[in-house]
Amino acid sequence: MSKPIVIIVIAVVALVAGGGAYHFMSQEPAGTSTGPATAERIEAPVAPTPSPPKPDHGNFQKRFQPSMPPAK
């Protein structure tokens, strides 16, 4: 086979494999259907956890200004 045909075949195989993987990963897990036979569970709302404080990185403009090297 010529080189362009091999490249096209590899590209088509990669696209089909990617599409199959996407289809497989996007399906719902077994047993979680939303049909009428399933009983609904109502969960209590969970209080949001406070986010950790953000670190102080100092003055961004000052950090990248050139400075004199230390004297020896």
Secondary structure in CASP SS format (residue, H / E / C, confidence):
PFRMAT SS
TARGET T0000
AUTHOR 0000-0000-0000
METHOD secondary structure of the structure
MODEL  1
M C 1.00
S C 1.00
K H 1.00
P H 1.00
I H 1.00
V H 1.00
I H 1.00
I H 1.00
V H 1.00
I H 1.00
A H 1.00
V H 1.00
V H 1.00
A H 1.00
L H 1.00
V H 1.00
A H 1.00
G H 1.00
G H 1.00
G H 1.00
A H 1.00
Y H 1.00
H H 1.00
F H 1.00
M H 1.00
S H 1.00
Q C 1.00
E C 1.00
P C 1.00
A C 1.00
G C 1.00
T C 1.00
S C 1.00
T C 1.00
G C 1.00
P C 1.00
A C 1.00
T C 1.00
A C 1.00
E C 1.00
R C 1.00
I C 1.00
E C 1.00
A C 1.00
P C 1.00
V C 1.00
A C 1.00
P C 1.00
T C 1.00
P C 1.00
S C 1.00
P C 1.00
P C 1.00
K C 1.00
P C 1.00
D C 1.00
H C 1.00
G C 1.00
N C 1.00
F H 1.00
Q H 1.00
K H 1.00
R H 1.00
F C 1.00
Q C 1.00
P C 1.00
S C 1.00
M C 1.00
P C 1.00
P C 1.00
A C 1.00
K C 1.00
END
